Amino acid sequence: MWEWARNRHGGKTAKEITEKYLIPGKAHKWIWGKSTTETLFNLMEVTTWVMRPLKLDRNPYVSENKLYFEARRKQNVAAKFRAAIYKKYTHNCPECGQSLHNGEPVELHHLHPVKKGGKYTLDNIQPLHQICHQKVTHRLKNEG
């Protein structure tokens, strides 16, 4: 993004470009756009994907390699489920409103607890920062 801005406005100083495109946020730096409602790109919301290559000595049709491929499938399903939950909550913690990608650990909170019949579904789970999850859990214990 910086290279694009420098090429587009070659005659301007770094300070002028920064004032034009970078928006100061509450907890974030480097939000690119015109205003807080018209953003181009938020670097805090970039997710990194680690591609784990297949072990080439494994064969999905051989019974002793079956566990390896089952574990890979489960990891992929779990990653897609977590991504869908993050997208549903626009990558923000519903408790504090900050980005889920600010470096804090993120936990999945059941709105209706499993021990009371809650299911592991998109409608029953919300992503919370670890500290926010502790606050919510403590608050619920004190209420009930």
Biotite code that builds the C-alpha atoms (Angstrom):
import biotite.structure as struc

atoms = struc.array([
    struc.Atom([0.000, 0.000, 0.000], chain_id="A", res_id=1, res_name="MET", atom_name="CA", element="C"),
    struc.Atom([2.846, 2.354, 0.843], chain_id="A", res_id=2, res_name="TRP", atom_name="CA", element="C"),
    struc.Atom([4.550, 1.739, -2.510], chain_id="A", res_id=3, res_name="GLU", atom_name="CA", element="C"),
    struc.Atom([1.277, 2.430, -4.315], chain_id="A", res_id=4, res_name="TRP", atom_name="CA", element="C"),
    struc.Atom([0.807, 5.719, -2.439], chain_id="A", res_id=5, res_name="ALA", atom_name="CA", element="C"),
    struc.Atom([4.406, 6.803, -3.085], chain_id="A", res_id=6, res_name="ARG", atom_name="CA", element="C"),
    struc.Atom([4.068, 6.031, -6.820], chain_id="A", res_id=7, res_name="ASN", atom_name="CA", element="C"),
    struc.Atom([0.721, 7.801, -7.075], chain_id="A", res_id=8, res_name="ARG", atom_name="CA", element="C"),
    struc.Atom([1.917, 10.932, -5.256], chain_id="A", res_id=9, res_name="HIS", atom_name="CA", element="C"),
    struc.Atom([5.595, 10.979, -6.145], chain_id="A", res_id=10, res_name="GLY", atom_name="CA", element="C"),
    struc.Atom([6.095, 14.678, -5.411], chain_id="A", res_id=11, res_name="GLY", atom_name="CA", element="C"),
    struc.Atom([4.540, 14.604, -1.921], chain_id="A", res_id=12, res_name="LYS", atom_name="CA", element="C"),
    struc.Atom([6.373, 13.987, 1.327], chain_id="A", res_id=13, res_name="THR", atom_name="CA", element="C"),
    struc.Atom([5.795, 10.931, 3.513], chain_id="A", res_id=14, res_name="ALA", atom_name="CA", element="C"),
    struc.Atom([3.969, 13.123, 6.050], chain_id="A", res_id=15, res_name="LYS", atom_name="CA", element="C"),
    struc.Atom([1.550, 14.444, 3.395], chain_id="A", res_id=16, res_name="GLU", atom_name="CA", element="C"),
    struc.Atom([0.800, 10.926, 2.143], chain_id="A", res_id=17, res_name="ILE", atom_name="CA", element="C"),
    struc.Atom([0.300, 9.680, 5.707], chain_id="A", res_id=18, res_name="THR", atom_name="CA", element="C"),
    struc.Atom([-2.111, 12.516, 6.506], chain_id="A", res_id=19, res_name="GLU", atom_name="CA", element="C"),
    struc.Atom([-4.085, 11.823, 3.318], chain_id="A", res_id=20, res_name="LYS", atom_name="CA", element="C"),
    struc.Atom([-4.466, 8.034, 3.560], chain_id="A", res_id=21, res_name="TYR", atom_name="CA", element="C"),
    struc.Atom([-3.794, 6.780, 7.095], chain_id="A", res_id=22, res_name="LEU", atom_name="CA", element="C"),
    struc.Atom([-6.641, 7.090, 9.582], chain_id="A", res_id=23, res_name="ILE", atom_name="CA", element="C"),
    struc.Atom([-5.939, 7.075, 13.322], chain_id="A", res_id=24, res_name="PRO", atom_name="CA", element="C"),
    struc.Atom([-8.068, 4.425, 15.035], chain_id="A", res_id=25, res_name="GLY", atom_name="CA", element="C"),
    struc.Atom([-8.797, 3.541, 18.650], chain_id="A", res_id=26, res_name="LYS", atom_name="CA", element="C"),
    struc.Atom([-6.402, 0.646, 19.021], chain_id="A", res_id=27, res_name="ALA", atom_name="CA", element="C"),
    struc.Atom([-5.175, 0.261, 15.463], chain_id="A", res_id=28, res_name="HIS", atom_name="CA", element="C"),
    struc.Atom([-2.577, 1.936, 13.360], chain_id="A", res_id=29, res_name="LYS", atom_name="CA", element="C"),
    struc.Atom([-2.279, 1.722, 9.619], chain_id="A", res_id=30, res_name="TRP", atom_name="CA", element="C"),
    struc.Atom([-5.916, 1.884, 8.558], chain_id="A", res_id=31, res_name="ILE", atom_name="CA", element="C"),
    struc.Atom([-5.913, 3.054, 4.940], chain_id="A", res_id=32, res_name="TRP", atom_name="CA", element="C"),
    struc.Atom([-8.827, 5.095, 3.560], chain_id="A", res_id=33, res_name="GLY", atom_name="CA", element="C"),
    struc.Atom([-10.658, 8.425, 3.493], chain_id="A", res_id=34, res_name="LYS", atom_name="CA", element="C"),
    struc.Atom([-12.438, 8.185, 6.838], chain_id="A", res_id=35, res_name="SER", atom_name="CA", element="C"),
    struc.Atom([-13.341, 5.628, 9.493], chain_id="A", res_id=36, res_name="THR", atom_name="CA", element="C"),
    struc.Atom([-16.427, 4.676, 7.467], chain_id="A", res_id=37, res_name="THR", atom_name="CA", element="C"),
    struc.Atom([-14.627, 4.572, 4.097], chain_id="A", res_id=38, res_name="GLU", atom_name="CA", element="C"),
    struc.Atom([-11.590, 2.403, 4.609], chain_id="A", res_id=39, res_name="THR", atom_name="CA", element="C"),
    struc.Atom([-9.489, 0.879, 1.873], chain_id="A", res_id=40, res_name="LEU", atom_name="CA", element="C"),
    struc.Atom([-7.556, -1.648, 3.844], chain_id="A", res_id=41, res_name="PHE", atom_name="CA", element="C"),
    struc.Atom([-7.041, -2.549, 7.499], chain_id="A", res_id=42, res_name="ASN", atom_name="CA", element="C"),
    struc.Atom([-3.742, -4.375, 7.980], chain_id="A", res_id=43, res_name="LEU", atom_name="CA", element="C"),
    struc.Atom([-4.956, -5.756, 11.323], chain_id="A", res_id=44, res_name="MET", atom_name="CA", element="C"),
    struc.Atom([-7.586, -7.847, 9.511], chain_id="A", res_id=45, res_name="GLU", atom_name="CA", element="C"),
    struc.Atom([-5.111, -9.647, 7.281], chain_id="A", res_id=46, res_name="VAL", atom_name="CA", element="C"),
    struc.Atom([-5.135, -13.326, 8.121], chain_id="A", res_id=47, res_name="THR", atom_name="CA", element="C"),
    struc.Atom([-2.109, -15.449, 7.527], chain_id="A", res_id=48, res_name="THR", atom_name="CA", element="C"),
    struc.Atom([-2.505, -18.933, 6.172], chain_id="A", res_id=49, res_name="TRP", atom_name="CA", element="C"),
    struc.Atom([0.076, -21.593, 6.806], chain_id="A", res_id=50, res_name="VAL", atom_name="CA", element="C"),
    struc.Atom([-0.015, -24.116, 4.021], chain_id="A", res_id=51, res_name="MET", atom_name="CA", element="C"),
    struc.Atom([0.911, -27.529, 5.335], chain_id="A", res_id=52, res_name="ARG", atom_name="CA", element="C"),
    struc.Atom([2.001, -29.686, 2.440], chain_id="A", res_id=53, res_name="PRO", atom_name="CA", element="C"),
    struc.Atom([0.869, -33.262, 2.169], chain_id="A", res_id=54, res_name="LEU", atom_name="CA", element="C"),
    struc.Atom([3.290, -35.904, 3.223], chain_id="A", res_id=55, res_name="LYS", atom_name="CA", element="C"),
    struc.Atom([4.049, -37.458, -0.133], chain_id="A", res_id=56, res_name="LEU", atom_name="CA", element="C"),
    struc.Atom([4.816, -40.854, 1.338], chain_id="A", res_id=57, res_name="ASP", atom_name="CA", element="C"),
    struc.Atom([1.166, -41.157, 2.494], chain_id="A", res_id=58, res_name="ARG", atom_name="CA", element="C"),
    struc.Atom([-1.638, -42.633, 0.449], chain_id="A", res_id=59, res_name="ASN", atom_name="CA", element="C"),
    struc.Atom([-5.337, -42.003, 1.251], chain_id="A", res_id=60, res_name="PRO", atom_name="CA", element="C"),
    struc.Atom([-6.244, -45.471, -0.053], chain_id="A", res_id=61, res_name="TYR", atom_name="CA", element="C"),
    struc.Atom([-3.957, -47.358, 2.355], chain_id="A", res_id=62, res_name="VAL", atom_name="CA", element="C"),
    struc.Atom([-5.607, -48.207, 5.670], chain_id="A", res_id=63, res_name="SER", atom_name="CA", element="C"),
    struc.Atom([-2.599, -47.367, 7.895], chain_id="A", res_id=64, res_name="GLU", atom_name="CA", element="C"),
    struc.Atom([-2.586, -43.768, 6.531], chain_id="A", res_id=65, res_name="ASN", atom_name="CA", element="C"),
    struc.Atom([-6.296, -43.224, 7.158], chain_id="A", res_id=66, res_name="LYS", atom_name="CA", element="C"),
    struc.Atom([-5.766, -41.433, 10.508], chain_id="A", res_id=67, res_name="LEU", atom_name="CA", element="C"),
    struc.Atom([-3.406, -38.901, 8.904], chain_id="A", res_id=68, res_name="TYR", atom_name="CA", element="C"),
    struc.Atom([-5.958, -37.872, 6.283], chain_id="A", res_id=69, res_name="PHE", atom_name="CA", element="C"),
    struc.Atom([-8.805, -37.781, 8.828], chain_id="A", res_id=70, res_name="GLU", atom_name="CA", element="C"),
    struc.Atom([-6.783, -35.415, 11.026], chain_id="A", res_id=71, res_name="ALA", atom_name="CA", element="C"),
    struc.Atom([-6.066, -33.134, 8.031], chain_id="A", res_id=72, res_name="ARG", atom_name="CA", element="C"),
    struc.Atom([-9.742, -33.048, 7.104], chain_id="A", res_id=73, res_name="ARG", atom_name="CA", element="C"),
    struc.Atom([-10.755, -32.175, 10.682], chain_id="A", res_id=74, res_name="LYS", atom_name="CA", element="C"),
    struc.Atom([-8.196, -29.333, 10.792], chain_id="A", res_id=75, res_name="GLN", atom_name="CA", element="C"),
    struc.Atom([-9.549, -27.890, 7.533], chain_id="A", res_id=76, res_name="ASN", atom_name="CA", element="C"),
    struc.Atom([-13.155, -28.086, 8.733], chain_id="A", res_id=77, res_name="VAL", atom_name="CA", element="C"),
    struc.Atom([-12.251, -26.418, 12.057], chain_id="A", res_id=78, res_name="ALA", atom_name="CA", element="C"),
    struc.Atom([-10.367, -23.614, 10.286], chain_id="A", res_id=79, res_name="ALA", atom_name="CA", element="C"),
    struc.Atom([-13.296, -22.947, 7.934], chain_id="A", res_id=80, res_name="LYS", atom_name="CA", element="C"),
    struc.Atom([-15.752, -22.935, 10.858], chain_id="A", res_id=81, res_name="PHE", atom_name="CA", element="C"),
    struc.Atom([-13.632, -20.420, 12.790], chain_id="A", res_id=82, res_name="ARG", atom_name="CA", element="C"),
    struc.Atom([-13.296, -18.243, 9.661], chain_id="A", res_id=83, res_name="ALA", atom_name="CA", element="C"),
    struc.Atom([-17.094, -18.262, 9.219], chain_id="A", res_id=84, res_name="ALA", atom_name="CA", element="C"),
    struc.Atom([-17.582, -17.176, 12.838], chain_id="A", res_id=85, res_name="ILE", atom_name="CA", element="C"),
    struc.Atom([-15.037, -14.369, 12.471], chain_id="A", res_id=86, res_name="TYR", atom_name="CA", element="C"),
    struc.Atom([-16.777, -13.195, 9.298], chain_id="A", res_id=87, res_name="LYS", atom_name="CA", element="C"),
    struc.Atom([-20.197, -13.252, 10.996], chain_id="A", res_id=88, res_name="LYS", atom_name="CA", element="C"),
    struc.Atom([-18.860, -10.895, 13.674], chain_id="A", res_id=89, res_name="TYR", atom_name="CA", element="C"),
    struc.Atom([-16.907, -8.801, 11.106], chain_id="A", res_id=90, res_name="THR", atom_name="CA", element="C"),
    struc.Atom([-13.605, -9.775, 12.736], chain_id="A", res_id=91, res_name="HIS", atom_name="CA", element="C"),
    struc.Atom([-14.441, -7.782, 15.874], chain_id="A", res_id=92, res_name="ASN", atom_name="CA", element="C"),
    struc.Atom([-14.883, -8.933, 19.457], chain_id="A", res_id=93, res_name="CYS", atom_name="CA", element="C"),
    struc.Atom([-18.570, -8.414, 20.404], chain_id="A", res_id=94, res_name="PRO", atom_name="CA", element="C"),
    struc.Atom([-17.586, -7.652, 24.016], chain_id="A", res_id=95, res_name="GLU", atom_name="CA", element="C"),
    struc.Atom([-14.964, -4.909, 23.584], chain_id="A", res_id=96, res_name="CYS", atom_name="CA", element="C"),
    struc.Atom([-15.453, -4.007, 19.904], chain_id="A", res_id=97, res_name="GLY", atom_name="CA", element="C"),
    struc.Atom([-11.755, -4.330, 19.026], chain_id="A", res_id=98, res_name="GLN", atom_name="CA", element="C"),
    struc.Atom([-10.328, -6.391, 16.186], chain_id="A", res_id=99, res_name="SER", atom_name="CA", element="C"),
    struc.Atom([-9.903, -10.104, 16.811], chain_id="A", res_id=100, res_name="LEU", atom_name="CA", element="C"),
    struc.Atom([-6.511, -9.887, 15.084], chain_id="A", res_id=101, res_name="HIS", atom_name="CA", element="C"),
    struc.Atom([-4.740, -7.620, 17.576], chain_id="A", res_id=102, res_name="ASN", atom_name="CA", element="C"),
    struc.Atom([-2.441, -10.338, 18.902], chain_id="A", res_id=103, res_name="GLY", atom_name="CA", element="C"),
    struc.Atom([-4.587, -11.452, 21.838], chain_id="A", res_id=104, res_name="GLU", atom_name="CA", element="C"),
    struc.Atom([-5.699, -15.097, 22.013], chain_id="A", res_id=105, res_name="PRO", atom_name="CA", element="C"),
    struc.Atom([-9.243, -15.645, 20.721], chain_id="A", res_id=106, res_name="VAL", atom_name="CA", element="C"),
    struc.Atom([-11.622, -18.168, 22.281], chain_id="A", res_id=107, res_name="GLU", atom_name="CA", element="C"),
    struc.Atom([-15.019, -19.381, 21.100], chain_id="A", res_id=108, res_name="LEU", atom_name="CA", element="C"),
    struc.Atom([-17.807, -18.697, 23.597], chain_id="A", res_id=109, res_name="HIS", atom_name="CA", element="C"),
    struc.Atom([-21.067, -20.670, 23.646], chain_id="A", res_id=110, res_name="HIS", atom_name="CA", element="C"),
    struc.Atom([-24.029, -18.326, 24.060], chain_id="A", res_id=111, res_name="LEU", atom_name="CA", element="C"),
    struc.Atom([-26.123, -21.229, 25.337], chain_id="A", res_id=112, res_name="HIS", atom_name="CA", element="C"),
    struc.Atom([-23.808, -23.551, 27.328], chain_id="A", res_id=113, res_name="PRO", atom_name="CA", element="C"),
    struc.Atom([-23.260, -27.108, 26.115], chain_id="A", res_id=114, res_name="VAL", atom_name="CA", element="C"),
    struc.Atom([-24.144, -28.522, 29.549], chain_id="A", res_id=115, res_name="LYS", atom_name="CA", element="C"),
    struc.Atom([-27.548, -26.840, 29.213], chain_id="A", res_id=116, res_name="LYS", atom_name="CA", element="C"),
    struc.Atom([-28.159, -28.266, 25.728], chain_id="A", res_id=117, res_name="GLY", atom_name="CA", element="C"),
    struc.Atom([-26.312, -25.728, 23.583], chain_id="A", res_id=118, res_name="GLY", atom_name="CA", element="C"),
    struc.Atom([-24.883, -26.907, 20.270], chain_id="A", res_id=119, res_name="LYS", atom_name="CA", element="C"),
    struc.Atom([-21.602, -26.196, 18.486], chain_id="A", res_id=120, res_name="TYR", atom_name="CA", element="C"),
    struc.Atom([-23.188, -24.147, 15.686], chain_id="A", res_id=121, res_name="THR", atom_name="CA", element="C"),
    struc.Atom([-22.661, -20.727, 14.095], chain_id="A", res_id=122, res_name="LEU", atom_name="CA", element="C"),
    struc.Atom([-25.754, -19.378, 15.865], chain_id="A", res_id=123, res_name="ASP", atom_name="CA", element="C"),
    struc.Atom([-24.557, -20.457, 19.314], chain_id="A", res_id=124, res_name="ASN", atom_name="CA", element="C"),
    struc.Atom([-20.896, -19.381, 19.187], chain_id="A", res_id=125, res_name="ILE", atom_name="CA", element="C"),
    struc.Atom([-19.225, -15.994, 19.286], chain_id="A", res_id=126, res_name="GLN", atom_name="CA", element="C"),
    struc.Atom([-15.505, -15.204, 19.176], chain_id="A", res_id=127, res_name="PRO", atom_name="CA", element="C"),
    struc.Atom([-14.123, -13.333, 22.170], chain_id="A", res_id=128, res_name="LEU", atom_name="CA", element="C"),
    struc.Atom([-10.664, -12.265, 23.257], chain_id="A", res_id=129, res_name="HIS", atom_name="CA", element="C"),
    struc.Atom([-9.444, -14.474, 26.079], chain_id="A", res_id=130, res_name="GLN", atom_name="CA", element="C"),
    struc.Atom([-9.783, -11.693, 28.667], chain_id="A", res_id=131, res_name="ILE", atom_name="CA", element="C"),
    struc.Atom([-13.256, -10.754, 27.360], chain_id="A", res_id=132, res_name="CYS", atom_name="CA", element="C"),
    struc.Atom([-14.272, -14.417, 27.545], chain_id="A", res_id=133, res_name="HIS", atom_name="CA", element="C"),
    struc.Atom([-13.193, -14.529, 31.197], chain_id="A", res_id=134, res_name="GLN", atom_name="CA", element="C"),
    struc.Atom([-15.190, -11.365, 31.944], chain_id="A", res_id=135, res_name="LYS", atom_name="CA", element="C"),
    struc.Atom([-18.325, -12.756, 30.279], chain_id="A", res_id=136, res_name="VAL", atom_name="CA", element="C"),
    struc.Atom([-18.003, -16.091, 32.040], chain_id="A", res_id=137, res_name="THR", atom_name="CA", element="C"),
    struc.Atom([-17.473, -14.401, 35.421], chain_id="A", res_id=138, res_name="HIS", atom_name="CA", element="C"),
    struc.Atom([-20.434, -12.084, 34.838], chain_id="A", res_id=139, res_name="ARG", atom_name="CA", element="C"),
    struc.Atom([-22.699, -15.013, 33.904], chain_id="A", res_id=140, res_name="LEU", atom_name="CA", element="C"),
    struc.Atom([-21.643, -16.988, 36.999], chain_id="A", res_id=141, res_name="LYS", atom_name="CA", element="C"),
    struc.Atom([-22.508, -14.017, 39.220], chain_id="A", res_id=142, res_name="ASN", atom_name="CA", element="C"),
    struc.Atom([-25.894, -13.518, 37.536], chain_id="A", res_id=143, res_name="GLU", atom_name="CA", element="C"),
    struc.Atom([-26.971, -17.141, 37.652], chain_id="A", res_id=144, res_name="GLY", atom_name="CA", element="C"),
])
